[in-house]
Amino acid sequence: MTSSSKQVHNFSAGPSILAASAFEKSIQDIQNFAGTGLSVLEVSHRGKEFQAVMDQAHALVKELLGLNDEWDVLFLQGGASTQFYQIPMNFLRTKAAYLNTGVWAKKSLAEAKAYGSVDVVASSADSNFNHIPAVYSVPSDADYFHCTSNNTIYGTQMHSFIDSPVPMICDMSSDIFSRPVDISKFSMIYAGAQKNMGPAGVTLVAIRKSMYEQVADRHVPTMLRYSVHAENGSMFNTPPVFPILVSKYNLEWVKEMGGLEAMAQRNQAKADLLYSAIDASPVFKGTAELDSRSQMNVCFVPQEENPELEARFMAACKEAGISGIKGHRSVGGFRASLYNALPIESVQALVQVIQSFS
């Protein structure tokens, strides 16, 4: 979103682009929320007006993800990074299994080691996380199996999920709501909002109610018990009101656009267009293995190390109104994030810049 007359193409990895309608409706609510004459930033979260927002947001998540009554939806704080320790604090009794596919997966398993044994079932660390390991098995005596569906830094994504013999927990921070998933495979999914869902400040957790029966025999602070937040409708304490409101509007847009099936088609078209341009370029190359390429985060670098070319490309992107394209320092080069709300016209603008260097 920009007030400038020149269009800005927002490829930021997060916080990221959101639907224009979410901004427009949220601005109205900042000025006058639900006809109260007050801003949403100053009304009580216990009032019926915001309770309606919370109820609608819960219902939208369940509808879009296909969650039945066996699931609870929670809106929490602390980001996905809090989940890295909250999950093992609640569920790791003796041993947990982890798939190591990048920085965030590595951080999550490091936190788990404080609560029990961690079995790393597979890792792509030796190739700088440029692929998703294809063959691995999850031990049947693990308390749970944890994976990360999409890796923003390295541009890799899990395109399928195993049938885990133990509860599978997935960090979907950067690709949730971007495609349908077989929810029956999972016992819990979580996501920081600031990619496809909403602004930073709220974390989504979808959890099977049966998981509450598997809480480890240790003291878990009240604020870190999932069941407490479920029993209180995500209002055990004051929730992050504004991020939840914006997320609701953004999810309404996803629904209006046709739901997750439509998002998948939209995102596939954008990714195909950009990867085709990179593959055809004599100047650039993708960094992720072909079968692990992410639809959300496209990472690419010059064919040979060339600081002068990188500087010229960044300058050309700036001239074309392309923002947020610089790659993470772990990979270098460039990263284009193609989250749901990014229009294909923005990808076309980036492709034109790439082709101008051919």
Protein Blocks (a to p, Z undefined) as FASTA:
>chain_A
ZZbfbdcddfbfbdcdddfklmmmmmmmmmogghlopafklccfkbmklmmmmmmmmmmm
mmmnopafkbccdddehijmlmmmmmmmmmmmkbccdddfbjklmmmmmmmmmnoccddf
bdcklnoopaccfbdcddfkbfbdcddfbdfknopacfbdcddfbdcdddfklmgokacc
dfklpmbdcddfklmmmcchiacddddfklmmmgccddddfklpmklmmmnoopabacdf
klmmmmmmmmmmmmmnnpjmlmmmmmmmmmmmmmmmmmmpckbccfbdfklccfkbccdd
dfbdcfklmmmmmmmmmmnopghkaccfklgpidddfbfklcfklmmmmmmmmmmmZZ
